[in-house]
Amino acid sequence: MAISEPAPEATGPAAQRSTGIFRTKSVEQSIRDTDEPDAKLRKDLTSWDLTIFGVAVVVGAGIFTLTARTAGNLAGPAVSLAFVFAAVACGLAALCYAEFASTVPVAGSAYTFSYATFGEVIAWIIGWDLILEFALGTSVVAKGWSQYLGVVLGGHQPIWHFGSVKFDWGAVLLIAILTVLLVLGTKLSSRVSAVAVAIKLAVIALVVVVGATYFKVDNLKPFIPESVPGDDGGASALRQSLFSLVTGSGHSTFGWYGLLAAASIVFFAFIGFDVVATAAEETKDPQRNVPRGILGSLAIVTVLYVAVSLVLTGMVSYKDLQGENATLATAFAIHGVDWAKNVISIGALAGLTTVVMVLFLGQTRVLFAMSRDGLMPRSLAKTGAKGTPVRITVIVGVICALLAGFVDFGTLEEMVNIGTLFAFVLVSLGVIVLRRTRPDLKRGFRVPLVPFVPILSVIACAWLMFNLSVETWLRFIVWMALGMVVYFAYGRKHSLLGKAQELIGKTGSSAK
């Protein structure tokens, strides 16, 4: 595989500013790496394609699997407000992503941005974090897709039983099909996403219009239900939010604590707009189109989420949505609108298909960027005839298929939230750092009111993280610790930037 070693600048504003584990990779070097013949991604995407990707990945899980459950168990009618809180945090982070993606139009998203600002070890941490986010997200949502497939199949869940082992063949089938699509090309994936997005938006419009005919204002009262105390001991202590544990409020069910916890949970519904940034390297005119794709998709989905959550909680009392099996179809069934169940299920299949596809895409692009830098095996950073990273796509497909096929995730989906929020915090801080260290860079989009807006983004994201469960924090810490072991055992030794700096050091010593 003929991929050249990086040649870091020795002087000037583009020079790497550190050595060792905090060595930074210049923006110029990152952009030059995109032209390596054997590791070059094809530039096929427009702002419209990116907006479709954004809407495709964000609209799906939240509307079809989270809205009813969160209203019934955590927030009541105030679930619409929880979506607004989560959207504000995402909006602030989206501005920061838009500036970075327009300045560094390279695959890898937050990983690449962190490499240019905080250094290699921080870039590794965020890359390792994104691997967790996208792999779990892909697998969790694939299992949700499989459940809706069971509804369409007349209640026959696509699961095979081998003794005590369950195999979800529906989830595996979806991931296998999407693996083939992503290998064949990003543009083809965008066209498939466009069709699926049209189907699910039509279903959502139907839900809002039909649901509005059953809307009763009395169902929205009380808008924020009175807090319900929970058991503080045992496993329940681990399941409450870190905020409620620290403040001694007990389990976060309803009330303001429940609303804040709900905002952290429904944040899962917004995960994905940052995936748009991972496709920057495959975009025509990324300085203009990437910010449009990021901000445009976020604006569209926020309106959709608030509209659906208001209609849902106006149709029935939130008490009718309690339990782990409540969905949008539950509200329609209560009113005897049984045909809506099948329509919603078809919309969910279309919606969740695109969610899995774009999360899968994000996973492969982050790994591609890490492999191209040598932090993961370099042989993975090879693109095929279609300009896609075939090896990485197949490997990720197999791993996610195994996870979705055999693992019962339970509360593991919250790991996706904490991983994403952590990435948002670093990207927001990175905007401030890069403004000071590289004011000379051309920025296609600029965050207004720096450093005020990035600092607000950090506070908002940290607040949502603080409202995630204690067990989620413990799992996250363990995953990060494992990542550091892998970095020092492999990544640090094989880093191309590190090798280049060692070579420069040896050459300098020889010259002396």
C-alpha positions as CSV (number, residue, x, y, z in Angstrom):
1,M,0.0,0.0,0.0
2,A,1.8,3.2,-1.2
3,I,0.9,5.8,1.3
4,S,3.5,8.5,2.0
5,E,4.7,9.4,5.5
6,P,3.6,12.8,6.7
7,A,6.1,15.6,6.5
8,P,5.2,18.0,9.3
9,E,6.2,21.6,8.9
10,A,9.1,22.7,11.0
11,T,8.2,26.3,11.1
12,G,5.4,28.8,10.6
13,P,1.8,28.8,11.9
14,A,1.1,25.4,10.5
15,A,3.9,23.7,12.4
16,Q,3.1,20.9,14.9
17,R,3.3,22.6,18.3
18,S,4.2,19.7,20.5
19,T,6.0,16.3,20.7
20,G,5.2,13.2,22.6
21,I,1.6,12.2,23.2
22,F,0.4,15.8,22.9
23,R,1.8,16.3,19.4
24,T,-0.6,18.0,17.1
25,K,-1.2,17.4,13.5
26,S,-1.5,20.6,11.4
27,V,-4.6,21.4,9.4
28,E,-2.5,21.6,6.3
29,Q,-1.1,18.1,6.8
30,S,-4.6,16.7,7.5
31,I,-5.9,18.2,4.2
32,R,-2.8,16.9,2.3
33,D,-3.5,13.4,3.5
34,T,-6.8,13.4,1.7
35,D,-5.0,13.3,-1.6
36,E,-3.2,10.0,-0.9
37,P,-4.0,7.9,-4.0
38,D,-4.7,4.6,-2.2
39,A,-6.6,6.3,0.7
40,K,-8.7,8.9,-1.2
41,L,-12.4,9.2,-0.7
42,R,-14.6,10.3,-3.6
43,K,-16.1,13.8,-3.4
44,D,-19.8,13.2,-4.4
45,L,-21.9,14.9,-1.8
46,T,-23.8,18.2,-1.9
47,S,-25.4,20.3,0.8
48,W,-28.7,18.6,-0.1
49,D,-27.1,15.1,0.4
50,L,-25.7,16.2,3.8
51,T,-29.1,17.5,4.9
52,I,-30.7,14.3,3.9
53,F,-28.1,12.4,5.9
54,G,-28.7,14.6,8.9
55,V,-32.5,14.2,8.8
56,A,-32.0,10.5,7.9
57,V,-30.0,9.7,11.0
58,V,-31.7,12.0,13.5
59,V,-35.4,11.3,12.7
60,G,-36.1,7.8,13.6
61,A,-35.2,6.5,17.0
62,G,-36.5,9.5,18.9
63,I,-39.9,9.7,17.3
64,F,-40.6,6.0,17.0
65,T,-39.0,4.5,20.1
66,L,-38.3,7.2,22.7
67,T,-41.0,9.9,22.7
68,A,-43.8,7.8,24.3
69,R,-41.6,6.0,26.7
70,T,-39.9,9.1,28.0
71,A,-43.3,10.9,28.4
72,G,-44.8,8.0,30.3
73,N,-41.9,7.2,32.6
74,L,-39.9,10.4,33.1
75,A,-41.3,13.8,32.0
76,G,-45.0,13.6,31.3
77,P,-46.3,16.2,28.8
78,A,-43.1,18.2,29.4
79,V,-41.3,15.7,27.1
80,S,-41.7,18.4,24.4
81,L,-39.7,20.7,26.6
82,A,-37.1,18.0,27.1
83,F,-36.6,17.9,23.4
84,V,-36.2,21.7,23.3
85,F,-33.5,21.5,26.1
86,A,-31.7,18.8,24.2
87,A,-32.0,20.8,20.9
88,V,-30.5,23.9,22.4
89,A,-27.5,21.9,23.6
90,C,-27.2,20.3,20.1
91,G,-27.6,23.7,18.4
92,L,-24.7,25.3,20.3
93,A,-22.5,22.2,19.5
94,A,-23.7,22.3,15.9
95,L,-22.4,25.8,15.4
96,C,-19.0,24.6,16.7
97,Y,-19.0,21.5,14.4
98,A,-19.9,23.7,11.4
99,E,-16.9,26.0,11.9
100,F,-14.5,23.0,12.4
101,A,-15.9,21.1,9.4
102,S,-15.6,24.1,7.2
103,T,-12.0,24.7,8.3
104,V,-10.8,21.1,8.4
105,P,-12.9,19.3,5.7
106,V,-11.4,15.9,6.5
107,A,-13.0,12.6,7.5
108,G,-13.0,11.8,11.2
109,S,-15.1,14.6,12.6
110,A,-14.3,15.3,16.3
111,Y,-11.2,13.0,16.1
112,T,-9.6,15.0,13.4
113,F,-10.5,18.3,15.0
114,S,-9.0,17.3,18.3
115,Y,-5.8,16.1,16.6
116,A,-5.3,19.7,15.3
117,T,-6.0,21.4,18.6
118,F,-5.4,19.3,21.7
119,G,-2.9,16.7,20.5
120,E,-2.7,13.0,19.7
121,V,-3.6,11.5,23.0
122,I,-6.8,13.6,23.2
123,A,-7.6,12.8,19.6
124,W,-7.2,9.1,20.4
125,I,-9.5,9.4,23.4
126,I,-12.2,11.1,21.3
127,G,-11.7,8.6,18.4
128,W,-12.1,5.7,20.9
129,D,-15.1,7.4,22.3
130,L,-16.7,7.8,18.8
131,I,-16.0,4.1,18.0
132,L,-18.2,3.3,21.1
133,E,-20.9,5.8,20.1
134,F,-21.3,4.7,16.5
135,A,-20.9,1.0,17.1
136,L,-23.4,0.9,19.9
137,G,-25.7,3.3,18.1
138,T,-25.7,1.2,15.0
139,S,-26.4,-2.0,16.9
140,V,-29.0,-0.6,19.3
141,V,-31.0,1.0,16.5
142,A,-30.7,-2.1,14.3
143,K,-32.4,-4.1,17.1
144,G,-35.2,-1.5,17.2
145,W,-35.7,-1.9,13.5
146,S,-36.0,-5.6,14.0
147,Q,-38.7,-5.2,16.5
148,Y,-40.8,-3.1,14.1
149,L,-40.1,-5.7,11.4
150,G,-41.8,-8.2,13.8
151,V,-44.9,-5.9,13.9
152,V,-45.1,-5.8,10.1
153,L,-44.7,-9.6,10.0
154,G,-47.9,-10.0,12.1
155,G,-46.2,-10.2,15.5
156,H,-43.7,-12.8,14.6
157,Q,-40.4,-11.4,15.9
158,P,-37.4,-12.1,13.7
159,I,-35.6,-14.0,16.4
160,W,-34.2,-17.6,16.4
161,H,-33.7,-19.4,19.7
162,F,-30.8,-21.7,20.3
163,G,-31.4,-23.0,23.8
164,S,-30.8,-19.9,26.1
165,V,-29.2,-18.0,23.2
166,K,-31.3,-15.6,21.1
167,F,-30.2,-14.6,17.6
168,D,-31.9,-11.5,16.1
169,W,-31.7,-12.3,12.4
170,G,-33.7,-9.2,11.5
171,A,-31.0,-6.8,12.9
172,V,-28.3,-8.8,11.2
173,L,-30.1,-8.8,7.9
174,L,-30.4,-5.0,8.0
175,I,-26.7,-4.5,8.8
176,A,-25.7,-6.9,6.0
177,I,-27.7,-5.1,3.4
178,L,-26.3,-1.7,4.5
179,T,-22.8,-3.0,4.5
180,V,-23.2,-3.8,0.8
181,L,-24.7,-0.4,0.1
182,L,-21.9,1.5,1.8
183,V,-19.2,-0.5,0.0
184,L,-20.9,0.4,-3.3
185,G,-20.6,4.1,-2.7
186,T,-21.7,7.1,-0.5
187,K,-23.7,8.7,-3.2
188,L,-25.8,5.5,-3.7
189,S,-26.3,5.4,0.1
190,S,-27.5,9.0,-0.1
191,R,-30.1,8.2,-2.7
192,V,-31.4,5.2,-0.7
193,S,-31.6,7.6,2.3
194,A,-33.6,10.1,0.3
195,V,-36.3,7.5,-0.5
196,A,-36.5,6.3,3.1
197,V,-36.6,9.9,4.5
198,A,-39.5,10.7,2.2
199,I,-41.4,7.7,3.5
200,K,-40.9,8.4,7.1
201,L,-41.6,12.2,6.8
202,A,-44.9,11.2,5.1
203,V,-45.7,8.9,8.0
204,I,-44.8,11.6,10.6
205,A,-47.1,14.1,8.8
206,L,-49.9,11.6,8.9
207,V,-49.3,11.1,12.7
208,V,-49.4,14.8,13.4
209,V,-52.5,15.4,11.2
210,V,-54.6,12.4,12.4
211,G,-53.3,12.7,16.0
212,A,-54.3,16.4,16.2
213,T,-58.0,15.4,15.7
214,Y,-57.8,13.6,19.1
215,F,-55.9,16.4,20.8
216,K,-57.3,17.6,24.3
217,V,-55.6,20.4,26.2
218,D,-56.6,18.6,29.5
219,N,-54.2,15.8,28.7
220,L,-51.3,18.3,29.0
221,K,-52.2,19.1,32.6
222,P,-50.1,19.0,34.7
223,F,-47.5,19.9,32.1
224,I,-44.7,18.9,34.6
225,P,-46.1,16.2,36.8
226,E,-45.3,16.1,40.5
227,S,-42.1,14.3,41.3
228,V,-42.4,10.6,42.3
229,P,-39.9,9.4,44.9
230,G,-38.0,6.3,44.1
231,D,-35.9,3.7,45.9
232,D,-32.5,5.0,46.7
233,G,-30.8,1.8,47.4
234,G,-29.2,-1.1,45.5
235,A,-29.4,-1.1,41.8
236,S,-31.7,1.9,41.8
237,A,-28.9,4.1,43.1
238,L,-26.9,3.3,40.0
239,R,-29.8,4.0,37.7
240,Q,-30.5,7.4,39.0
241,S,-28.8,10.4,37.4
242,L,-25.4,11.5,38.7
243,F,-27.0,14.9,39.4
244,S,-29.8,13.5,41.6
245,L,-27.3,11.3,43.4
246,V,-25.1,14.3,44.2
247,T,-28.0,16.5,45.3
248,G,-29.7,13.7,47.2
249,S,-33.0,14.0,45.4
250,G,-33.4,10.3,44.8
251,H,-34.6,8.6,41.6
252,S,-35.4,11.1,38.8
253,T,-39.0,10.4,38.0
254,F,-41.2,13.3,36.9
255,G,-40.8,16.8,38.4
256,W,-37.9,19.0,37.4
257,Y,-35.4,16.2,38.1
258,G,-37.3,13.9,35.8
259,L,-37.5,16.6,33.1
260,L,-33.7,17.2,33.2
261,A,-33.1,13.4,33.1
262,A,-35.5,13.2,30.2
263,A,-33.6,15.8,28.3
264,S,-30.4,13.8,28.7
265,I,-32.3,10.6,27.5
266,V,-34.0,12.2,24.5
267,F,-30.7,13.6,23.5
268,F,-30.2,10.1,22.0
269,A,-32.8,11.2,19.4
270,F,-30.6,14.0,18.2
271,I,-27.5,11.9,17.8
272,G,-26.3,11.9,14.3
273,F,-26.1,15.5,13.0
274,D,-22.4,15.3,14.0
275,V,-22.1,12.4,11.5
276,V,-22.6,14.9,8.8
277,A,-19.1,16.3,9.7
278,T,-17.5,12.9,9.2
279,A,-18.5,13.1,5.5
280,A,-16.8,16.5,5.0
281,E,-14.0,14.9,3.0
282,E,-16.5,13.4,0.5
283,T,-18.3,16.7,0.0
284,K,-18.1,19.2,-2.9
285,D,-17.3,22.7,-1.6
286,P,-17.2,21.6,2.0
287,Q,-16.7,25.1,3.4
288,R,-20.2,26.0,2.2
289,N,-22.1,22.8,2.1
290,V,-21.1,21.1,5.4
291,P,-22.4,24.0,7.7
292,R,-25.6,24.1,5.6
293,G,-26.1,20.3,6.0
294,I,-25.4,20.4,9.8
295,L,-27.5,23.4,10.7
296,G,-30.3,22.7,8.2
297,S,-30.9,19.1,9.3
298,L,-30.9,20.1,13.0
299,A,-33.5,22.8,12.5
300,I,-35.8,20.5,10.6
301,V,-35.7,17.6,13.1
302,T,-36.2,19.9,16.1
303,V,-39.5,21.1,14.6
304,L,-40.6,17.6,13.9
305,Y,-39.8,16.3,17.4
306,V,-41.6,19.1,19.2
307,A,-44.7,18.7,17.0
308,V,-44.9,15.0,17.4
309,S,-44.3,15.0,21.2
310,L,-47.0,17.7,21.7
311,V,-49.6,15.8,19.6
312,L,-48.7,12.5,21.3
313,T,-49.2,13.9,24.9
314,G,-52.3,15.8,23.8
315,M,-53.9,12.6,22.5
316,V,-53.7,10.6,25.7
317,S,-52.7,11.1,29.3
318,Y,-49.1,10.5,29.9
319,K,-50.2,7.8,32.5
320,D,-51.4,5.7,29.5
321,L,-47.9,5.7,28.1
322,Q,-46.1,4.2,31.2
323,G,-44.1,1.1,30.8
324,E,-41.2,0.0,28.6
325,N,-43.4,-1.0,25.6
326,A,-45.2,2.3,24.9
327,T,-44.8,3.7,21.4
328,L,-46.5,6.2,19.2
329,A,-48.9,3.4,18.1
330,T,-50.1,3.0,21.7
331,A,-51.8,6.4,21.7
332,F,-53.6,5.6,18.4
333,A,-54.6,2.1,19.7
334,I,-56.3,3.7,22.7
335,H,-58.5,5.7,20.3
336,G,-59.2,2.6,18.3
337,V,-57.2,3.7,15.3
338,D,-55.7,0.3,14.8
339,W,-54.6,0.9,11.2
340,A,-52.1,3.5,12.4
341,K,-50.1,0.8,14.1
342,N,-49.0,-0.7,10.7
343,V,-48.5,2.6,9.1
344,I,-46.3,3.8,12.0
345,S,-44.4,0.5,11.8
346,I,-43.6,1.0,8.1
347,G,-42.5,4.6,8.9
348,A,-40.3,3.3,11.7
349,L,-38.7,0.7,9.4
350,A,-37.9,3.4,6.9
351,G,-36.7,5.8,9.6
352,L,-34.6,3.4,11.5
353,T,-33.0,2.1,8.3
354,T,-31.5,5.4,7.6
355,V,-30.4,5.9,11.2
356,V,-28.5,2.7,11.1
357,M,-27.0,3.5,7.7
358,V,-25.6,6.9,8.7
359,L,-24.3,5.8,12.1
360,F,-22.6,3.0,10.3
361,L,-21.1,5.5,7.8
362,G,-19.8,7.6,10.7
363,Q,-18.2,4.6,12.3
364,T,-16.3,3.7,9.2
365,R,-15.1,7.2,8.5
366,V,-13.7,7.7,12.1
367,L,-11.8,4.4,11.9
368,F,-10.6,5.3,8.4
369,A,-9.1,8.6,9.7
370,M,-7.5,6.9,12.7
371,S,-6.0,4.2,10.4
372,R,-4.7,6.7,7.9
373,D,-2.8,8.3,10.9
374,G,-1.4,5.0,12.0
375,L,-3.2,4.9,15.3
376,M,-5.1,1.9,13.9
377,P,-3.7,-0.6,11.4
378,R,-2.7,1.3,8.3
379,S,-3.9,-1.5,6.0
380,L,-7.5,-0.6,6.9
381,A,-7.1,2.9,5.3
382,K,-7.3,1.6,1.8
383,T,-10.1,2.6,-0.5
384,G,-11.6,0.5,-3.2
385,A,-12.6,1.2,-6.8
386,K,-15.7,3.0,-5.6
387,G,-13.7,5.4,-3.4
388,T,-15.0,3.8,-0.2
389,P,-13.0,2.1,2.7
390,V,-14.1,-1.5,1.9
391,R,-12.1,-3.3,4.5
392,I,-13.2,-1.1,7.4
393,T,-16.8,-1.2,6.2
394,V,-16.8,-5.0,6.1
395,I,-15.1,-5.3,9.5
396,V,-17.5,-2.8,11.1
397,G,-20.4,-4.6,9.5
398,V,-19.4,-7.9,11.0
399,I,-18.8,-6.5,14.5
400,C,-22.1,-4.6,14.6
401,A,-24.0,-7.6,13.2
402,L,-22.6,-9.8,16.0
403,L,-23.5,-7.2,18.6
404,A,-27.0,-6.6,17.2
405,G,-27.6,-10.4,16.7
406,F,-26.6,-11.7,20.1
407,V,-26.4,-8.8,22.7
408,D,-29.3,-7.5,24.7
409,F,-28.3,-3.9,25.3
410,G,-30.8,-2.8,28.0
411,T,-29.5,0.5,29.4
412,L,-26.4,0.4,27.3
413,E,-28.0,2.9,24.8
414,E,-27.2,5.7,27.3
415,M,-23.5,5.0,26.5
416,V,-24.2,6.5,23.1
417,N,-25.4,9.7,24.8
418,I,-22.4,10.2,27.1
419,G,-19.9,9.4,24.3
420,T,-21.6,12.0,22.0
421,L,-21.8,14.7,24.7
422,F,-18.1,14.2,25.5
423,A,-17.2,14.7,21.8
424,F,-19.4,17.9,21.7
425,V,-17.5,19.3,24.7
426,L,-14.1,18.8,23.1
427,V,-15.2,20.2,19.8
428,S,-16.7,23.3,21.5
429,L,-13.4,23.9,23.4
430,G,-11.5,23.2,20.2
431,V,-13.1,26.2,18.4
432,I,-11.7,28.5,21.1
433,V,-8.2,26.9,21.0
434,L,-8.0,27.0,17.2
435,R,-9.2,30.6,17.0
436,R,-6.2,31.6,19.2
437,T,-3.5,29.3,17.7
438,R,-4.5,29.5,14.0
439,P,-6.3,32.8,13.4
440,D,-4.9,32.7,9.8
441,L,-7.0,29.7,8.7
442,K,-9.7,30.2,6.2
443,R,-13.1,29.4,7.8
444,G,-16.1,28.9,5.6
445,F,-18.3,29.3,8.7
446,R,-17.6,31.2,11.9
447,V,-19.3,30.6,15.3
448,P,-20.7,34.0,16.5
449,L,-19.7,35.5,19.8
450,V,-16.6,33.4,20.5
451,P,-15.8,32.4,23.2
452,F,-19.3,32.9,24.7
453,V,-21.2,30.5,22.4
454,P,-18.6,27.6,22.7
455,I,-18.5,28.0,26.5
456,L,-22.3,27.9,26.6
457,S,-22.1,24.7,24.5
458,V,-19.7,23.1,26.9
459,I,-21.9,24.0,29.9
460,A,-25.0,22.7,28.2
461,C,-23.4,19.4,27.2
462,A,-21.7,18.9,30.6
463,W,-25.1,19.5,32.2
464,L,-26.7,16.8,30.1
465,M,-23.9,14.4,30.9
466,F,-24.3,15.2,34.6
467,N,-28.0,14.1,34.3
468,L,-27.1,10.6,32.9
469,S,-27.2,7.6,35.2
470,V,-24.3,6.6,37.5
471,E,-23.9,3.2,35.9
472,T,-23.5,4.9,32.5
473,W,-20.7,7.0,34.0
474,L,-19.0,3.9,35.4
475,R,-19.2,2.1,32.1
476,F,-17.8,5.1,30.3
477,I,-14.8,5.4,32.6
478,V,-14.0,1.7,32.1
479,W,-14.2,2.1,28.3
480,M,-12.0,5.1,28.4
481,A,-9.4,3.3,30.6
482,L,-9.4,0.4,28.1
483,G,-8.8,2.9,25.3
484,M,-5.7,4.3,27.0
485,V,-4.3,0.8,27.3
486,V,-4.8,0.2,23.6
487,Y,-3.2,3.6,22.7
488,F,0.0,3.0,24.7
489,A,0.2,-0.6,23.6
490,Y,-0.4,0.1,19.9
491,G,-1.4,3.6,18.7
492,R,1.5,5.6,20.2
493,K,4.1,3.2,18.7
494,H,2.6,3.2,15.2
495,S,1.6,6.9,14.9
496,L,2.8,8.3,11.6
497,L,3.2,11.7,13.1
498,G,5.3,10.3,15.9
499,K,7.5,8.4,13.5
500,A,8.0,11.6,11.4
501,Q,9.0,13.6,14.5
502,E,11.4,10.8,15.6
503,L,12.9,10.9,12.1
504,I,13.3,14.7,12.2
505,G,14.9,14.4,15.7
506,K,17.4,11.8,14.5
507,T,18.2,13.8,11.4
508,G,18.7,16.9,13.5
509,S,21.0,15.0,15.9
510,S,23.1,13.6,13.0
511,A,23.5,17.1,11.5
512,K,24.8,18.4,14.8
